[in-house]
């Protein structure tokens, strides 16, 4: 689990990764990235907040 203080770094690294993948131009990957971007906040929050 990542801490809330690390979330900015994780978001930047994911942004950089997504940019590289978009530049590759693979249509299937671009579709996955669009879905990820739509759910990014919820996905990242899952790693910051503990669900019991």
Chimera marker file (.cmm) of the C-alpha trace (Angstrom):
<marker_set name="trace">
<marker id="1" x="0.000" y="0.000" z="0.000" r="1" g="1" b="0" radius="0.5"/>
<marker id="2" x="1.231" y="3.485" z="-0.785" r="1" g="1" b="0" radius="0.5"/>
<marker id="3" x="0.857" y="6.392" z="1.560" r="1" g="1" b="0" radius="0.5"/>
<marker id="4" x="-0.958" y="9.584" z="0.760" r="1" g="1" b="0" radius="0.5"/>
<marker id="5" x="2.380" y="11.417" z="0.672" r="1" g="1" b="0" radius="0.5"/>
<marker id="6" x="3.505" y="9.206" z="-2.226" r="1" g="1" b="0" radius="0.5"/>
<marker id="7" x="0.373" y="9.586" z="-4.326" r="1" g="1" b="0" radius="0.5"/>
<marker id="8" x="1.713" y="12.601" z="-6.258" r="1" g="1" b="0" radius="0.5"/>
<marker id="9" x="4.796" y="10.646" z="-7.327" r="1" g="1" b="0" radius="0.5"/>
<marker id="10" x="2.708" y="7.632" z="-8.334" r="1" g="1" b="0" radius="0.5"/>
<marker id="11" x="0.333" y="9.833" z="-10.350" r="1" g="1" b="0" radius="0.5"/>
<marker id="12" x="3.255" y="11.439" z="-12.196" r="1" g="1" b="0" radius="0.5"/>
<marker id="13" x="4.856" y="8.090" z="-12.980" r="1" g="1" b="0" radius="0.5"/>
<marker id="14" x="1.544" y="6.748" z="-14.271" r="1" g="1" b="0" radius="0.5"/>
<marker id="15" x="1.048" y="9.880" z="-16.363" r="1" g="1" b="0" radius="0.5"/>
<marker id="16" x="4.509" y="9.415" z="-17.897" r="1" g="1" b="0" radius="0.5"/>
<marker id="17" x="3.789" y="5.738" z="-18.583" r="1" g="1" b="0" radius="0.5"/>
<marker id="18" x="0.437" y="6.537" z="-20.213" r="1" g="1" b="0" radius="0.5"/>
<marker id="19" x="2.045" y="9.163" z="-22.426" r="1" g="1" b="0" radius="0.5"/>
<marker id="20" x="4.663" y="6.679" z="-23.647" r="1" g="1" b="0" radius="0.5"/>
<marker id="21" x="2.005" y="4.096" z="-24.396" r="1" g="1" b="0" radius="0.5"/>
<marker id="22" x="-0.192" y="6.607" z="-26.233" r="1" g="1" b="0" radius="0.5"/>
<marker id="23" x="2.791" y="7.584" z="-28.373" r="1" g="1" b="0" radius="0.5"/>
<marker id="24" x="3.202" y="3.920" z="-29.337" r="1" g="1" b="0" radius="0.5"/>
<marker id="25" x="-0.199" y="4.216" z="-31.016" r="1" g="1" b="0" radius="0.5"/>
<marker id="26" x="-1.556" y="0.731" z="-30.289" r="1" g="1" b="0" radius="0.5"/>
<marker id="27" x="-5.374" y="1.139" z="-30.466" r="1" g="1" b="0" radius="0.5"/>
<marker id="28" x="-6.144" y="-1.526" z="-27.840" r="1" g="1" b="0" radius="0.5"/>
<marker id="29" x="-3.738" y="0.020" z="-25.346" r="1" g="1" b="0" radius="0.5"/>
<marker id="30" x="-5.187" y="3.473" z="-25.986" r="1" g="1" b="0" radius="0.5"/>
<marker id="31" x="-8.668" y="2.120" z="-25.141" r="1" g="1" b="0" radius="0.5"/>
<marker id="32" x="-7.359" y="0.646" z="-21.886" r="1" g="1" b="0" radius="0.5"/>
<marker id="33" x="-5.671" y="3.941" z="-21.011" r="1" g="1" b="0" radius="0.5"/>
<marker id="34" x="-8.925" y="5.820" z="-21.627" r="1" g="1" b="0" radius="0.5"/>
<marker id="35" x="-10.709" y="3.492" z="-19.195" r="1" g="1" b="0" radius="0.5"/>
<marker id="36" x="-7.903" y="3.896" z="-16.686" r="1" g="1" b="0" radius="0.5"/>
<marker id="37" x="-8.074" y="7.684" z="-16.954" r="1" g="1" b="0" radius="0.5"/>
<marker id="38" x="-11.831" y="7.557" z="-16.350" r="1" g="1" b="0" radius="0.5"/>
<marker id="39" x="-11.278" y="5.554" z="-13.146" r="1" g="1" b="0" radius="0.5"/>
<marker id="40" x="-7.877" y="6.908" z="-12.100" r="1" g="1" b="0" radius="0.5"/>
<marker id="41" x="-9.022" y="8.612" z="-8.891" r="1" g="1" b="0" radius="0.5"/>
<marker id="42" x="-10.886" y="5.554" z="-7.659" r="1" g="1" b="0" radius="0.5"/>
<marker id="43" x="-8.058" y="3.176" z="-8.566" r="1" g="1" b="0" radius="0.5"/>
<marker id="44" x="-5.396" y="5.278" z="-6.837" r="1" g="1" b="0" radius="0.5"/>
<marker id="45" x="-7.562" y="5.850" z="-3.770" r="1" g="1" b="0" radius="0.5"/>
<marker id="46" x="-7.784" y="2.085" z="-3.310" r="1" g="1" b="0" radius="0.5"/>
<marker id="47" x="-4.034" y="2.024" z="-2.671" r="1" g="1" b="0" radius="0.5"/>
<marker id="48" x="-4.100" y="4.973" z="-0.283" r="1" g="1" b="0" radius="0.5"/>
<marker id="49" x="-7.127" y="4.208" z="1.875" r="1" g="1" b="0" radius="0.5"/>
<marker id="50" x="-7.566" y="0.951" z="3.739" r="1" g="1" b="0" radius="0.5"/>
<marker id="51" x="-10.880" y="-0.776" z="3.137" r="1" g="1" b="0" radius="0.5"/>
<marker id="52" x="-12.001" y="-2.998" z="5.974" r="1" g="1" b="0" radius="0.5"/>
<link id1="1" id2="2" r="1" g="1" b="0" radius="0.2"/>
<link id1="2" id2="3" r="1" g="1" b="0" radius="0.2"/>
<link id1="3" id2="4" r="1" g="1" b="0" radius="0.2"/>
<link id1="4" id2="5" r="1" g="1" b="0" radius="0.2"/>
<link id1="5" id2="6" r="1" g="1" b="0" radius="0.2"/>
<link id1="6" id2="7" r="1" g="1" b="0" radius="0.2"/>
<link id1="7" id2="8" r="1" g="1" b="0" radius="0.2"/>
<link id1="8" id2="9" r="1" g="1" b="0" radius="0.2"/>
<link id1="9" id2="10" r="1" g="1" b="0" radius="0.2"/>
<link id1="10" id2="11" r="1" g="1" b="0" radius="0.2"/>
<link id1="11" id2="12" r="1" g="1" b="0" radius="0.2"/>
<link id1="12" id2="13" r="1" g="1" b="0" radius="0.2"/>
<link id1="13" id2="14" r="1" g="1" b="0" radius="0.2"/>
<link id1="14" id2="15" r="1" g="1" b="0" radius="0.2"/>
<link id1="15" id2="16" r="1" g="1" b="0" radius="0.2"/>
<link id1="16" id2="17" r="1" g="1" b="0" radius="0.2"/>
<link id1="17" id2="18" r="1" g="1" b="0" radius="0.2"/>
<link id1="18" id2="19" r="1" g="1" b="0" radius="0.2"/>
<link id1="19" id2="20" r="1" g="1" b="0" radius="0.2"/>
<link id1="20" id2="21" r="1" g="1" b="0" radius="0.2"/>
<link id1="21" id2="22" r="1" g="1" b="0" radius="0.2"/>
<link id1="22" id2="23" r="1" g="1" b="0" radius="0.2"/>
<link id1="23" id2="24" r="1" g="1" b="0" radius="0.2"/>
<link id1="24" id2="25" r="1" g="1" b="0" radius="0.2"/>
<link id1="25" id2="26" r="1" g="1" b="0" radius="0.2"/>
<link id1="26" id2="27" r="1" g="1" b="0" radius="0.2"/>
<link id1="27" id2="28" r="1" g="1" b="0" radius="0.2"/>
<link id1="28" id2="29" r="1" g="1" b="0" radius="0.2"/>
<link id1="29" id2="30" r="1" g="1" b="0" radius="0.2"/>
<link id1="30" id2="31" r="1" g="1" b="0" radius="0.2"/>
<link id1="31" id2="32" r="1" g="1" b="0" radius="0.2"/>
<link id1="32" id2="33" r="1" g="1" b="0" radius="0.2"/>
<link id1="33" id2="34" r="1" g="1" b="0" radius="0.2"/>
<link id1="34" id2="35" r="1" g="1" b="0" radius="0.2"/>
<link id1="35" id2="36" r="1" g="1" b="0" radius="0.2"/>
<link id1="36" id2="37" r="1" g="1" b="0" radius="0.2"/>
<link id1="37" id2="38" r="1" g="1" b="0" radius="0.2"/>
<link id1="38" id2="39" r="1" g="1" b="0" radius="0.2"/>
<link id1="39" id2="40" r="1" g="1" b="0" radius="0.2"/>
<link id1="40" id2="41" r="1" g="1" b="0" radius="0.2"/>
<link id1="41" id2="42" r="1" g="1" b="0" radius="0.2"/>
<link id1="42" id2="43" r="1" g="1" b="0" radius="0.2"/>
<link id1="43" id2="44" r="1" g="1" b="0" radius="0.2"/>
<link id1="44" id2="45" r="1" g="1" b="0" radius="0.2"/>
<link id1="45" id2="46" r="1" g="1" b="0" radius="0.2"/>
<link id1="46" id2="47" r="1" g="1" b="0" radius="0.2"/>
<link id1="47" id2="48" r="1" g="1" b="0" radius="0.2"/>
<link id1="48" id2="49" r="1" g="1" b="0" radius="0.2"/>
<link id1="49" id2="50" r="1" g="1" b="0" radius="0.2"/>
<link id1="50" id2="51" r="1" g="1" b="0" radius="0.2"/>
<link id1="51" id2="52" r="1" g="1" b="0" radius="0.2"/>
</marker_set>
